[in-house]
Every structure is written in structure tokens, then in C-alpha cells.
Amino acid sequence: MAKVEEAIRSKLTQALNLQLIQIENESDQHSGPPGRESHFKLTLVSDDFNGLLPVKRHQKIYGLLAEEMAGPVHALALHLHTLKEWQAKGEQRPDSPNCLGVGS
């Protein structure tokens, strides 16, 4: 596991009571040198999100990952659910769109 992904996983698992954590490094789908850790897709399932509107959930995650967002991470695709919401979605997350900058 790469350094930035490891830091993200560690911070989130320490701060939240997670039933599911999926971290996908999508950096290779964006322009730039190989091996970078700049774009991530996070799927988190936690009852810590109960009663929080989506914007508050996002703010919570951005607050936890402020150091990474100020440094190597350029983008986070966040899919944040309570266990009940996740089950209602059939435990599926959407595919990320293709980046228009790939190859440029």
C-alpha cells in the first residue's frame, strides 16, 4: 500500500466507526507521472453519518484529511453512507467518470 493511501486509511479508521472502507487510487486515470497518489475514490459506511446531511459528511472527511488535501491529494470522490443507506443502494457505488485530461 502506498504512503498517502496508508495515511488516509489510518486517519479514517482511527476517527470513525467504520463498517466498510474502500479506498481506490484513481490517479492513473488522470494526466501526470506514473506512481502518484493524487486522486482517490473513497467509499465509507459508518453510522457516524447518521443525522448528517451529505455536505456535513463531506466536511467531516475533508477535515480529517486536511493535511493530505493540502499536499499530495488533488481530488477525492466521496461516497459516504450509513449502513442502512449502503444496504438500500445494494452495496454498490457508482463508477467514476473518465478524466478528459488523460493523455494530455
Biopython code that builds the backbone (N, CA, C, O; Angstrom):
import numpy as np
from Bio.PDB.StructureBuilder import StructureBuilder

atoms = [
    (1, "MET", "N", (0.847, -1.179, 0.000)),
    (1, "MET", "CA", (0.000, 0.000, 0.000)),
    (1, "MET", "C", (0.892, 1.241, 0.000)),
    (1, "MET", "O", (1.904, 1.285, 0.699)),
    (2, "ALA", "N", (0.517, 2.225, -0.770)),
    (2, "ALA", "CA", (1.310, 3.439, -0.900)),
    (2, "ALA", "C", (1.141, 4.344, 0.325)),
    (2, "ALA", "O", (0.199, 4.201, 1.104)),
    (3, "LYS", "N", (2.066, 5.259, 0.465)),
    (3, "LYS", "CA", (2.154, 6.108, 1.647)),
    (3, "LYS", "C", (0.901, 6.969, 1.889)),
    (3, "LYS", "O", (0.388, 6.990, 3.008)),
    (4, "VAL", "N", (0.411, 7.661, 0.889)),
    (4, "VAL", "CA", (-0.751, 8.541, 1.055)),
    (4, "VAL", "C", (-2.000, 7.706, 1.341)),
    (4, "VAL", "O", (-2.788, 8.049, 2.222)),
    (5, "GLU", "N", (-2.175, 6.634, 0.615)),
    (5, "GLU", "CA", (-3.324, 5.758, 0.852)),
    (5, "GLU", "C", (-3.291, 5.211, 2.279)),
    (5, "GLU", "O", (-4.325, 5.128, 2.942)),
    (6, "GLU", "N", (-2.123, 4.848, 2.737)),
    (6, "GLU", "CA", (-1.954, 4.342, 4.100)),
    (6, "GLU", "C", (-2.359, 5.397, 5.131)),
    (6, "GLU", "O", (-3.044, 5.084, 6.105)),
    (7, "ALA", "N", (-1.941, 6.636, 4.919)),
    (7, "ALA", "CA", (-2.282, 7.735, 5.832)),
    (7, "ALA", "C", (-3.787, 7.974, 5.850)),
    (7, "ALA", "O", (-4.375, 8.180, 6.912)),
    (8, "ILE", "N", (-4.405, 7.944, 4.676)),
    (8, "ILE", "CA", (-5.854, 8.132, 4.587)),
    (8, "ILE", "C", (-6.568, 7.026, 5.366)),
    (8, "ILE", "O", (-7.449, 7.305, 6.180)),
    (9, "ARG", "N", (-6.193, 5.797, 5.119)),
    (9, "ARG", "CA", (-6.819, 4.653, 5.798)),
    (9, "ARG", "C", (-6.659, 4.766, 7.318)),
    (9, "ARG", "O", (-7.615, 4.559, 8.065)),
    (10, "SER", "N", (-5.468, 5.088, 7.757)),
    (10, "SER", "CA", (-5.185, 5.187, 9.184)),
    (10, "SER", "C", (-6.025, 6.269, 9.854)),
    (10, "SER", "O", (-6.638, 6.028, 10.894)),
    (11, "LYS", "N", (-6.053, 7.449, 9.266)),
    (11, "LYS", "CA", (-6.809, 8.559, 9.854)),
    (11, "LYS", "C", (-8.301, 8.257, 9.922)),
    (11, "LYS", "O", (-8.955, 8.536, 10.926)),
    (12, "LEU", "N", (-8.827, 7.689, 8.854)),
    (12, "LEU", "CA", (-10.269, 7.414, 8.823)),
    (12, "LEU", "C", (-10.665, 6.301, 9.788)),
    (12, "LEU", "O", (-11.692, 6.396, 10.460)),
    (13, "THR", "N", (-9.857, 5.252, 9.859)),
    (13, "THR", "CA", (-10.206, 4.141, 10.753)),
    (13, "THR", "C", (-10.044, 4.527, 12.220)),
    (13, "THR", "O", (-10.729, 3.975, 13.081)),
    (14, "GLN", "N", (-9.154, 5.460, 12.514)),
    (14, "GLN", "CA", (-9.000, 5.929, 13.893)),
    (14, "GLN", "C", (-10.125, 6.871, 14.304)),
    (14, "GLN", "O", (-10.534, 6.871, 15.465)),
    (15, "ALA", "N", (-10.628, 7.671, 13.373)),
    (15, "ALA", "CA", (-11.598, 8.711, 13.701)),
    (15, "ALA", "C", (-13.056, 8.256, 13.601)),
    (15, "ALA", "O", (-13.932, 8.834, 14.244)),
    (16, "LEU", "N", (-13.315, 7.228, 12.801)),
    (16, "LEU", "CA", (-14.696, 6.825, 12.540)),
    (16, "LEU", "C", (-14.917, 5.360, 12.906)),
    (16, "LEU", "O", (-14.000, 4.541, 12.848)),
    (17, "ASN", "N", (-16.131, 5.058, 13.276)),
    (17, "ASN", "CA", (-16.546, 3.675, 13.496)),
    (17, "ASN", "C", (-17.051, 3.158, 12.147)),
    (17, "ASN", "O", (-18.221, 3.327, 11.806)),
    (18, "LEU", "N", (-16.161, 2.530, 11.392)),
    (18, "LEU", "CA", (-16.463, 2.152, 10.012)),
    (18, "LEU", "C", (-16.902, 0.694, 9.896)),
    (18, "LEU", "O", (-16.281, -0.210, 10.454)),
    (19, "GLN", "N", (-17.984, 0.497, 9.159)),
    (19, "GLN", "CA", (-18.383, -0.857, 8.799)),
    (19, "GLN", "C", (-17.725, -1.259, 7.483)),
    (19, "GLN", "O", (-17.550, -2.445, 7.204)),
    (20, "LEU", "N", (-17.359, -0.254, 6.671)),
    (20, "LEU", "CA", (-16.718, -0.506, 5.384)),
    (20, "LEU", "C", (-15.834, 0.672, 5.034)),
    (20, "LEU", "O", (-16.216, 1.830, 5.206)),
    (21, "ILE", "N", (-14.642, 0.360, 4.538)),
    (21, "ILE", "CA", (-13.770, 1.384, 3.975)),
    (21, "ILE", "C", (-13.173, 0.819, 2.693)),
    (21, "ILE", "O", (-12.504, -0.215, 2.705)),
    (22, "GLN", "N", (-13.425, 1.512, 1.593)),
    (22, "GLN", "CA", (-12.828, 1.156, 0.305)),
    (22, "GLN", "C", (-12.099, 2.397, -0.198)),
    (22, "GLN", "O", (-12.686, 3.471, -0.332)),
    (23, "ILE", "N", (-10.826, 2.227, -0.468)),
    (23, "ILE", "CA", (-10.018, 3.323, -0.994)),
    (23, "ILE", "C", (-9.455, 2.877, -2.330)),
    (23, "ILE", "O", (-8.776, 1.855, -2.426)),
    (24, "GLU", "N", (-9.746, 3.651, -3.349)),
    (24, "GLU", "CA", (-9.251, 3.324, -4.686)),
    (24, "GLU", "C", (-8.416, 4.492, -5.204)),
    (24, "GLU", "O", (-8.909, 5.615, -5.310)),
    (25, "ASN", "N", (-7.170, 4.228, -5.522)),
    (25, "ASN", "CA", (-6.302, 5.232, -6.103)),
    (25, "ASN", "C", (-6.628, 5.323, -7.592)),
    (25, "ASN", "O", (-6.340, 4.399, -8.352)),
    (26, "GLU", "N", (-7.220, 6.420, -7.997)),
    (26, "GLU", "CA", (-7.613, 6.627, -9.394)),
    (26, "GLU", "C", (-6.653, 7.563, -10.128)),
    (26, "GLU", "O", (-6.972, 8.071, -11.203)),
    (27, "SER", "N", (-5.500, 7.782, -9.553)),
    (27, "SER", "CA", (-4.546, 8.735, -10.126)),
    (27, "SER", "C", (-4.132, 8.376, -11.547)),
    (27, "SER", "O", (-3.886, 9.262, -12.366)),
    (28, "ASP", "N", (-4.054, 7.080, -11.842)),
    (28, "ASP", "CA", (-3.633, 6.661, -13.181)),
    (28, "ASP", "C", (-4.668, 6.998, -14.248)),
    (28, "ASP", "O", (-4.380, 6.909, -15.442)),
    (29, "GLN", "N", (-5.864, 7.384, -13.827)),
    (29, "GLN", "CA", (-6.906, 7.776, -14.776)),
    (29, "GLN", "C", (-6.840, 9.271, -15.100)),
    (29, "GLN", "O", (-7.694, 9.799, -15.812)),
    (30, "HIS", "N", (-5.830, 9.936, -14.574)),
    (30, "HIS", "CA", (-5.657, 11.373, -14.764)),
    (30, "HIS", "C", (-4.253, 11.638, -15.289)),
    (30, "HIS", "O", (-3.348, 10.823, -15.109)),
    (31, "SER", "N", (-4.082, 12.778, -15.934)),
    (31, "SER", "CA", (-2.768, 13.066, -16.507)),
    (31, "SER", "C", (-1.742, 13.316, -15.400)),
    (31, "SER", "O", (-2.075, 13.808, -14.322)),
    (32, "GLY", "N", (-0.520, 12.974, -15.688)),
    (32, "GLY", "CA", (0.565, 13.139, -14.726)),
    (32, "GLY", "C", (1.476, 11.934, -14.747)),
    (32, "GLY", "O", (1.206, 10.955, -15.444)),
    (33, "PRO", "N", (2.559, 11.999, -13.982)),
    (33, "PRO", "CA", (3.533, 10.906, -13.986)),
    (33, "PRO", "C", (2.993, 9.652, -13.304)),
    (33, "PRO", "O", (2.132, 9.759, -12.430)),
    (34, "PRO", "N", (3.468, 8.479, -13.676)),
    (34, "PRO", "CA", (3.041, 7.232, -13.044)),
    (34, "PRO", "C", (3.446, 7.180, -11.571)),
    (34, "PRO", "O", (4.428, 7.797, -11.160)),
    (35, "GLY", "N", (2.676, 6.437, -10.796)),
    (35, "GLY", "CA", (3.010, 6.207, -9.399)),
    (35, "GLY", "C", (2.572, 7.295, -8.427)),
    (35, "GLY", "O", (2.890, 7.224, -7.239)),
    (36, "ARG", "N", (1.868, 8.271, -8.897)),
    (36, "ARG", "CA", (1.463, 9.353, -7.995)),
    (36, "ARG", "C", (0.219, 8.959, -7.202)),
    (36, "ARG", "O", (-0.474, 8.001, -7.544)),
    (37, "GLU", "N", (-0.044, 9.701, -6.159)),
    (37, "GLU", "CA", (-1.222, 9.487, -5.311)),
    (37, "GLU", "C", (-1.943, 10.824, -5.190)),
    (37, "GLU", "O", (-1.810, 11.526, -4.187)),
    (38, "SER", "N", (-2.694, 11.160, -6.205)),
    (38, "SER", "CA", (-3.332, 12.474, -6.259)),
    (38, "SER", "C", (-4.850, 12.427, -6.325)),
    (38, "SER", "O", (-5.508, 13.397, -5.950)),
    (39, "HIS", "N", (-5.418, 11.328, -6.792)),
    (39, "HIS", "CA", (-6.866, 11.212, -6.963)),
    (39, "HIS", "C", (-7.340, 9.908, -6.319)),
    (39, "HIS", "O", (-6.859, 8.824, -6.649)),
    (40, "PHE", "N", (-8.287, 10.038, -5.399)),
    (40, "PHE", "CA", (-8.796, 8.858, -4.699)),
    (40, "PHE", "C", (-10.311, 8.835, -4.701)),
    (40, "PHE", "O", (-10.977, 9.870, -4.708)),
    (41, "LYS", "N", (-10.826, 7.628, -4.694)),
    (41, "LYS", "CA", (-12.259, 7.388, -4.550)),
    (41, "LYS", "C", (-12.430, 6.662, -3.218)),
    (41, "LYS", "O", (-11.863, 5.590, -3.010)),
    (42, "LEU", "N", (-13.219, 7.257, -2.316)),
    (42, "LEU", "CA", (-13.454, 6.673, -1.004)),
    (42, "LEU", "C", (-14.912, 6.284, -0.850)),
    (42, "LEU", "O", (-15.813, 7.077, -1.124)),
    (43, "THR", "N", (-15.130, 5.073, -0.417)),
    (43, "THR", "CA", (-16.462, 4.628, -0.040)),
    (43, "THR", "C", (-16.383, 4.268, 1.432)),
    (43, "THR", "O", (-15.640, 3.371, 1.831)),
    (44, "LEU", "N", (-17.157, 4.981, 2.228)),
    (44, "LEU", "CA", (-17.161, 4.766, 3.666)),
    (44, "LEU", "C", (-18.577, 4.489, 4.127)),
    (44, "LEU", "O", (-19.516, 5.180, 3.732)),
    (45, "VAL", "N", (-18.725, 3.485, 4.956)),
    (45, "VAL", "CA", (-20.011, 3.162, 5.564)),
    (45, "VAL", "C", (-19.821, 3.250, 7.067)),
    (45, "VAL", "O", (-19.002, 2.539, 7.650)),
    (46, "SER", "N", (-20.593, 4.135, 7.682)),
    (46, "SER", "CA", (-20.476, 4.345, 9.118)),
    (46, "SER", "C", (-21.763, 4.943, 9.659)),
    (46, "SER", "O", (-22.351, 5.839, 9.053)),
    (47, "ASP", "N", (-22.185, 4.443, 10.793)),
    (47, "ASP", "CA", (-23.340, 5.049, 11.436)),
    (47, "ASP", "C", (-22.980, 6.379, 12.087)),
    (47, "ASP", "O", (-23.853, 7.060, 12.624)),
    (48, "ASP", "N", (-21.694, 6.757, 12.047)),
    (48, "ASP", "CA", (-21.295, 8.103, 12.458)),
    (48, "ASP", "C", (-21.915, 9.157, 11.534)),
    (48, "ASP", "O", (-21.968, 10.335, 11.887)),
    (49, "PHE", "N", (-22.380, 8.742, 10.364)),
    (49, "PHE", "CA", (-23.007, 9.665, 9.412)),
    (49, "PHE", "C", (-24.502, 9.853, 9.667)),
    (49, "PHE", "O", (-25.133, 10.686, 9.016)),
    (50, "ASN", "N", (-25.074, 9.103, 10.590)),
    (50, "ASN", "CA", (-26.493, 9.252, 10.930)),
    (50, "ASN", "C", (-26.801, 10.704, 11.287)),
    (50, "ASN", "O", (-26.093, 11.319, 12.085)),
    (51, "GLY", "N", (-27.852, 11.237, 10.696)),
    (51, "GLY", "CA", (-28.286, 12.590, 11.013)),
    (51, "GLY", "C", (-27.478, 13.692, 10.356)),
    (51, "GLY", "O", (-27.782, 14.870, 10.545)),
    (52, "LEU", "N", (-26.460, 13.342, 9.591)),
    (52, "LEU", "CA", (-25.656, 14.358, 8.908)),
    (52, "LEU", "C", (-26.064, 14.459, 7.447)),
    (52, "LEU", "O", (-26.150, 13.450, 6.747)),
    (53, "LEU", "N", (-26.315, 15.678, 6.993)),
    (53, "LEU", "CA", (-26.570, 15.894, 5.574)),
    (53, "LEU", "C", (-25.287, 15.605, 4.795)),
    (53, "LEU", "O", (-24.197, 15.656, 5.364)),
    (54, "PRO", "N", (-25.405, 15.305, 3.505)),
    (54, "PRO", "CA", (-24.210, 14.988, 2.712)),
    (54, "PRO", "C", (-23.087, 16.022, 2.825)),
    (54, "PRO", "O", (-21.919, 15.646, 2.920)),
    (55, "VAL", "N", (-23.416, 17.299, 2.816)),
    (55, "VAL", "CA", (-22.358, 18.325, 2.890)),
    (55, "VAL", "C", (-21.613, 18.233, 4.217)),
    (55, "VAL", "O", (-20.399, 18.434, 4.248)),
    (56, "LYS", "N", (-22.301, 17.936, 5.303)),
    (56, "LYS", "CA", (-21.651, 17.801, 6.613)),
    (56, "LYS", "C", (-20.766, 16.551, 6.652)),
    (56, "LYS", "O", (-19.706, 16.556, 7.278)),
    (57, "ARG", "N", (-21.197, 15.504, 5.995)),
    (57, "ARG", "CA", (-20.384, 14.290, 5.906)),
    (57, "ARG", "C", (-19.079, 14.590, 5.174)),
    (57, "ARG", "O", (-17.998, 14.196, 5.611)),
    (58, "HIS", "N", (-19.203, 15.293, 4.055)),
    (58, "HIS", "CA", (-18.025, 15.643, 3.257)),
    (58, "HIS", "C", (-17.086, 16.537, 4.060)),
    (58, "HIS", "O", (-15.872, 16.335, 4.053)),
    (59, "GLN", "N", (-17.650, 17.525, 4.749)),
    (59, "GLN", "CA", (-16.825, 18.425, 5.547)),
    (59, "GLN", "C", (-16.070, 17.656, 6.628)),
    (59, "GLN", "O", (-14.916, 17.964, 6.925)),
    (60, "LYS", "N", (-16.719, 16.667, 7.208)),
    (60, "LYS", "CA", (-16.086, 15.844, 8.242)),
    (60, "LYS", "C", (-14.864, 15.123, 7.668)),
    (60, "LYS", "O", (-13.800, 15.106, 8.288)),
    (61, "ILE", "N", (-15.019, 14.533, 6.490)),
    (61, "ILE", "CA", (-13.910, 13.799, 5.869)),
    (61, "ILE", "C", (-12.804, 14.754, 5.432)),
    (61, "ILE", "O", (-11.624, 14.475, 5.646)),
    (62, "TYR", "N", (-13.174, 15.868, 4.827)),
    (62, "TYR", "CA", (-12.159, 16.846, 4.426)),
    (62, "TYR", "C", (-11.400, 17.381, 5.639)),
    (62, "TYR", "O", (-10.200, 17.642, 5.553)),
    (63, "GLY", "N", (-12.085, 17.544, 6.757)),
    (63, "GLY", "CA", (-11.416, 17.977, 7.980)),
    (63, "GLY", "C", (-10.410, 16.946, 8.470)),
    (63, "GLY", "O", (-9.304, 17.297, 8.882)),
    (64, "LEU", "N", (-10.793, 15.675, 8.426)),
    (64, "LEU", "CA", (-9.897, 14.604, 8.857)),
    (64, "LEU", "C", (-8.674, 14.465, 7.943)),
    (64, "LEU", "O", (-7.592, 14.079, 8.385)),
    (65, "LEU", "N", (-8.871, 14.788, 6.660)),
    (65, "LEU", "CA", (-7.798, 14.612, 5.675)),
    (65, "LEU", "C", (-7.218, 15.949, 5.188)),
    (65, "LEU", "O", (-6.714, 16.042, 4.069)),
    (66, "ALA", "N", (-7.295, 16.970, 6.033)),
    (66, "ALA", "CA", (-6.840, 18.309, 5.640)),
    (66, "ALA", "C", (-5.379, 18.317, 5.213)),
    (66, "ALA", "O", (-5.016, 18.996, 4.252)),
    (67, "GLU", "N", (-4.549, 17.575, 5.910)),
    (67, "GLU", "CA", (-3.121, 17.544, 5.587)),
    (67, "GLU", "C", (-2.887, 16.953, 4.189)),
    (67, "GLU", "O", (-2.087, 17.478, 3.414)),
    (68, "GLU", "N", (-3.581, 15.873, 3.882)),
    (68, "GLU", "CA", (-3.440, 15.241, 2.562)),
    (68, "GLU", "C", (-3.998, 16.143, 1.465)),
    (68, "GLU", "O", (-3.428, 16.225, 0.377)),
    (69, "MET", "N", (-5.110, 16.821, 1.748)),
    (69, "MET", "CA", (-5.710, 17.705, 0.750)),
    (69, "MET", "C", (-4.848, 18.942, 0.498)),
    (69, "MET", "O", (-4.902, 19.524, -0.585)),
    (70, "ALA", "N", (-4.061, 19.343, 1.485)),
    (70, "ALA", "CA", (-3.165, 20.492, 1.327)),
    (70, "ALA", "C", (-1.873, 20.093, 0.626)),
    (70, "ALA", "O", (-1.077, 20.946, 0.235)),
    (71, "GLY", "N", (-1.675, 18.795, 0.472)),
    (71, "GLY", "CA", (-0.427, 18.319, -0.118)),
    (71, "GLY", "C", (-0.658, 17.512, -1.368)),
    (71, "GLY", "O", (-1.020, 18.058, -2.410)),
    (72, "PRO", "N", (-0.449, 16.210, -1.270)),
    (72, "PRO", "CA", (-0.430, 15.393, -2.484)),
    (72, "PRO", "C", (-1.792, 15.109, -3.109)),
    (72, "PRO", "O", (-1.858, 14.815, -4.302)),
    (73, "VAL", "N", (-2.870, 15.186, -2.350)),
    (73, "VAL", "CA", (-4.182, 14.800, -2.884)),
    (73, "VAL", "C", (-4.836, 15.989, -3.565)),
    (73, "VAL", "O", (-5.022, 17.050, -2.969)),
    (74, "HIS", "N", (-5.176, 15.786, -4.815)),
    (74, "HIS", "CA", (-5.824, 16.821, -5.623)),
    (74, "HIS", "C", (-7.339, 16.660, -5.601)),
    (74, "HIS", "O", (-8.075, 17.646, -5.643)),
    (75, "ALA", "N", (-7.809, 15.394, -5.533)),
    (75, "ALA", "CA", (-9.251, 15.165, -5.622)),
    (75, "ALA", "C", (-9.664, 13.916, -4.843)),
    (75, "ALA", "O", (-8.964, 12.904, -4.819)),
    (76, "LEU", "N", (-10.826, 14.033, -4.212)),
    (76, "LEU", "CA", (-11.447, 12.893, -3.530)),
    (76, "LEU", "C", (-12.864, 12.743, -4.052)),
    (76, "LEU", "O", (-13.642, 13.696, -4.036)),
    (77, "ALA", "N", (-13.193, 11.569, -4.506)),
    (77, "ALA", "CA", (-14.582, 11.242, -4.825)),
    (77, "ALA", "C", (-15.110, 10.531, -3.584)),
    (77, "ALA", "O", (-14.628, 9.457, -3.225)),
    (78, "LEU", "N", (-16.094, 11.127, -2.936)),
    (78, "LEU", "CA", (-16.590, 10.604, -1.669)),
    (78, "LEU", "C", (-17.965, 9.974, -1.823)),
    (78, "LEU", "O", (-18.887, 10.578, -2.370)),
    (79, "HIS", "N", (-18.080, 8.760, -1.333)),
    (79, "HIS", "CA", (-19.353, 8.034, -1.276)),
    (79, "HIS", "C", (-19.518, 7.629, 0.185)),
    (79, "HIS", "O", (-18.913, 6.662, 0.647)),
    (80, "LEU", "N", (-20.345, 8.385, 0.904)),
    (80, "LEU", "CA", (-20.444, 8.281, 2.356)),
    (80, "LEU", "C", (-21.861, 7.874, 2.753)),
    (80, "LEU", "O", (-22.825, 8.579, 2.452)),
    (81, "HIS", "N", (-21.979, 6.740, 3.426)),
    (81, "HIS", "CA", (-23.298, 6.180, 3.724)),
    (81, "HIS", "C", (-23.379, 5.661, 5.148)),
    (81, "HIS", "O", (-22.374, 5.275, 5.744)),
    (82, "THR", "N", (-24.587, 5.657, 5.678)),
    (82, "THR", "CA", (-24.847, 4.879, 6.881)),
    (82, "THR", "C", (-25.010, 3.432, 6.412)),
    (82, "THR", "O", (-25.154, 3.181, 5.216)),
    (83, "LEU", "N", (-24.988, 2.496, 7.335)),
    (83, "LEU", "CA", (-25.145, 1.089, 6.961)),
    (83, "LEU", "C", (-26.488, 0.859, 6.276)),
    (83, "LEU", "O", (-26.563, 0.134, 5.284)),
    (84, "LYS", "N", (-27.526, 1.461, 6.788)),
    (84, "LYS", "CA", (-28.869, 1.306, 6.206)),
    (84, "LYS", "C", (-28.915, 1.857, 4.773)),
    (84, "LYS", "O", (-29.490, 1.229, 3.884)),
    (85, "GLU", "N", (-28.311, 3.026, 4.552)),
    (85, "GLU", "CA", (-28.264, 3.621, 3.208)),
    (85, "GLU", "C", (-27.475, 2.740, 2.244)),
    (85, "GLU", "O", (-27.883, 2.530, 1.102)),
    (86, "TRP", "N", (-26.350, 2.234, 2.714)),
    (86, "TRP", "CA", (-25.494, 1.383, 1.891)),
    (86, "TRP", "C", (-26.238, 0.120, 1.470)),
    (86, "TRP", "O", (-26.161, -0.293, 0.313)),
    (87, "GLN", "N", (-26.945, -0.482, 2.394)),
    (87, "GLN", "CA", (-27.709, -1.687, 2.085)),
    (87, "GLN", "C", (-28.839, -1.367, 1.109)),
    (87, "GLN", "O", (-29.132, -2.164, 0.218)),
    (88, "ALA", "N", (-29.475, -0.208, 1.272)),
    (88, "ALA", "CA", (-30.560, 0.206, 0.369)),
    (88, "ALA", "C", (-30.036, 0.446, -1.048)),
    (88, "ALA", "O", (-30.784, 0.287, -2.012)),
    (89, "LYS", "N", (-28.777, 0.823, -1.188)),
    (89, "LYS", "CA", (-28.158, 1.022, -2.506)),
    (89, "LYS", "C", (-27.653, -0.285, -3.104)),
    (89, "LYS", "O", (-27.035, -0.284, -4.168)),
    (90, "GLY", "N", (-27.910, -1.379, -2.436)),
    (90, "GLY", "CA", (-27.433, -2.664, -2.929)),
    (90, "GLY", "C", (-25.928, -2.817, -2.771)),
    (90, "GLY", "O", (-25.294, -3.602, -3.477)),
    (91, "GLU", "N", (-25.366, -2.058, -1.835)),
    (91, "GLU", "CA", (-23.935, -2.092, -1.554)),
    (91, "GLU", "C", (-23.099, -1.840, -2.816)),
    (91, "GLU", "O", (-22.079, -2.490, -3.045)),
    (92, "GLN", "N", (-23.556, -0.884, -3.620)),
    (92, "GLN", "CA", (-22.892, -0.530, -4.873)),
    (92, "GLN", "C", (-22.534, 0.945, -4.869)),
    (92, "GLN", "O", (-23.282, 1.776, -4.354)),
    (93, "ARG", "N", (-21.390, 1.262, -5.443)),
    (93, "ARG", "CA", (-21.009, 2.656, -5.634)),
    (93, "ARG", "C", (-20.889, 2.909, -7.129)),
    (93, "ARG", "O", (-20.599, 1.986, -7.890)),
    (94, "PRO", "N", (-21.106, 4.141, -7.558)),
    (94, "PRO", "CA", (-21.034, 4.424, -8.996)),
    (94, "PRO", "C", (-19.598, 4.401, -9.507)),
    (94, "PRO", "O", (-18.652, 4.638, -8.755)),
    (95, "ASP", "N", (-19.455, 4.116, -10.785)),
    (95, "ASP", "CA", (-18.150, 4.223, -11.434)),
    (95, "ASP", "C", (-17.780, 5.690, -11.552)),
    (95, "ASP", "O", (-18.654, 6.550, -11.663)),
    (96, "SER", "N", (-16.509, 5.971, -11.529)),
    (96, "SER", "CA", (-16.046, 7.330, -11.720)),
    (96, "SER", "C", (-16.050, 7.655, -13.208)),
    (96, "SER", "O", (-15.787, 6.787, -14.039)),
    (97, "PRO", "N", (-16.348, 8.910, -13.541)),
    (97, "PRO", "CA", (-16.307, 9.293, -14.965)),
    (97, "PRO", "C", (-14.871, 9.319, -15.462)),
    (97, "PRO", "O", (-13.936, 9.470, -14.676)),
    (98, "ASN", "N", (-14.700, 9.172, -16.766)),
    (98, "ASN", "CA", (-13.378, 9.267, -17.365)),
    (98, "ASN", "C", (-12.882, 10.704, -17.264)),
    (98, "ASN", "O", (-13.653, 11.653, -17.405)),
    (99, "CYS", "N", (-11.614, 10.843, -17.024)),
    (99, "CYS", "CA", (-10.996, 12.177, -16.964)),
    (99, "CYS", "C", (-10.696, 12.648, -18.385)),
    (99, "CYS", "O", (-10.129, 11.909, -19.189)),
    (100, "LEU", "N", (-11.082, 13.879, -18.679)),
    (100, "LEU", "CA", (-10.832, 14.420, -20.001)),
    (100, "LEU", "C", (-9.359, 14.764, -20.221)),
    (100, "LEU", "O", (-8.923, 14.933, -21.360)),
    (101, "GLY", "N", (-8.586, 14.870, -19.125)),
    (101, "GLY", "CA", (-7.185, 15.250, -19.239)),
    (101, "GLY", "C", (-6.230, 14.092, -19.444)),
    (101, "GLY", "O", (-5.028, 14.318, -19.576)),
    (102, "VAL", "N", (-6.719, 12.856, -19.475)),
    (102, "VAL", "CA", (-5.820, 11.708, -19.626)),
    (102, "VAL", "C", (-5.141, 11.780, -20.983)),
    (102, "VAL", "O", (-5.779, 11.976, -22.018)),
    (103, "GLY", "N", (-3.845, 11.617, -20.943)),
    (103, "GLY", "CA", (-3.078, 11.624, -22.181)),
    (103, "GLY", "C", (-2.696, 13.004, -22.661)),
    (103, "GLY", "O", (-2.011, 13.140, -23.675)),
    (104, "SER", "N", (-3.129, 14.038, -21.948)),
    (104, "SER", "CA", (-2.776, 15.393, -22.385)),
    (104, "SER", "C", (-1.562, 15.904, -21.669)),
    (104, "SER", "O", (-1.128, 17.029, -21.916)),
]
sb = StructureBuilder()
sb.init_structure("model")
sb.init_model(0)
sb.init_chain("A")
sb.init_seg("    ")
for serial, (resi, resn, name, xyz) in enumerate(atoms, 1):
    if name == "N":
        sb.init_residue(resn, " ", resi, " ")
    sb.init_atom(name, np.array(xyz, "f"), 0.0, 1.0, " ", f" {name:<3s}", serial, name[0])
structure = sb.get_structure()
